[in-house]
């Protein structure tokens, strides 16, 4: 699953091209946030993504989750 080169995070990632529909204090600006475990995508939080984007992100997470939710870096590697 993904890993952030900058901070080593391998669980919490967000989508940089889907913006959040409502503001969230001290939170991500992304409309789609994901939780990964060692082998798969476990959960997604929808904050403004369309139903089509949700389905596509679940099927192809490597195309959607391009930002580290911990350090905000876009230096993400996928196996």
C-alpha positions as CSV (number, residue, x, y, z in Angstrom):
1,X,0.0,0.0,0.0
2,X,1.1,3.6,-0.2
3,X,4.0,5.1,1.8
4,X,5.0,8.7,2.3
5,X,8.6,9.2,1.5
6,X,8.9,12.3,3.6
7,X,7.4,11.0,7.0
8,X,7.0,7.3,6.6
9,X,3.2,7.3,7.0
10,X,1.6,4.2,5.5
11,X,-2.0,4.5,6.7
12,X,-3.7,7.9,6.2
13,X,-3.9,9.5,2.7
14,X,-6.1,12.1,1.0
15,X,-7.0,12.9,-2.6
16,X,-5.5,16.2,-3.9
17,X,-7.9,16.7,-6.7
18,X,-11.3,16.4,-4.9
19,X,-11.9,19.5,-2.7
20,X,-13.9,19.5,0.5
21,X,-17.5,20.7,0.2
22,X,-17.5,22.4,3.6
23,X,-14.7,23.9,5.7
24,X,-13.3,21.8,8.5
25,X,-11.2,23.4,11.3
26,X,-7.8,21.8,11.7
27,X,-8.6,19.1,9.1
28,X,-7.8,18.2,5.6
29,X,-8.9,20.2,2.6
30,X,-9.5,17.0,0.7
31,X,-13.0,15.8,-0.2
32,X,-11.8,12.2,0.1
33,X,-9.7,10.7,2.8
34,X,-8.6,7.0,3.1
35,X,-7.3,4.6,5.7
36,X,-5.0,1.7,4.5
37,X,-3.6,-1.3,6.3
38,X,-0.7,-3.4,5.3
39,X,-2.5,-5.0,2.3
40,X,-5.5,-2.9,1.3
41,X,-7.8,0.1,1.4
42,X,-9.8,-0.3,4.6
43,X,-12.0,2.8,4.8
44,X,-12.8,6.1,3.0
45,X,-14.3,9.3,4.4
46,X,-16.4,11.3,1.9
47,X,-16.4,15.1,2.4
48,X,-17.6,16.1,-1.0
49,X,-16.7,13.4,-3.5
50,X,-19.3,12.2,-6.0
51,X,-20.6,8.6,-5.9
52,X,-18.7,7.9,-9.1
53,X,-15.4,9.2,-7.6
54,X,-16.0,7.0,-4.5
55,X,-16.4,3.9,-6.6
56,X,-13.4,4.7,-8.8
57,X,-11.2,5.5,-5.8
58,X,-12.1,2.3,-4.1
59,X,-11.3,0.3,-7.3
60,X,-8.1,2.3,-8.2
61,X,-6.8,4.0,-5.0
62,X,-3.4,4.6,-6.6
63,X,-5.0,7.1,-9.0
64,X,-6.7,9.1,-6.2
65,X,-4.8,9.1,-3.0
66,X,-1.8,11.2,-3.7
67,X,-1.3,13.3,-0.5
68,X,-0.1,12.2,2.9
69,X,-2.7,13.2,5.5
70,X,0.1,13.5,8.2
71,X,2.7,15.8,6.6
72,X,0.7,17.0,3.5
73,X,3.5,15.8,1.2
74,X,2.8,14.5,-2.4
75,X,5.9,12.3,-2.3
76,X,3.9,9.0,-2.2
77,X,5.2,5.6,-3.4
78,X,3.0,2.7,-4.3
79,X,4.2,-0.9,-4.6
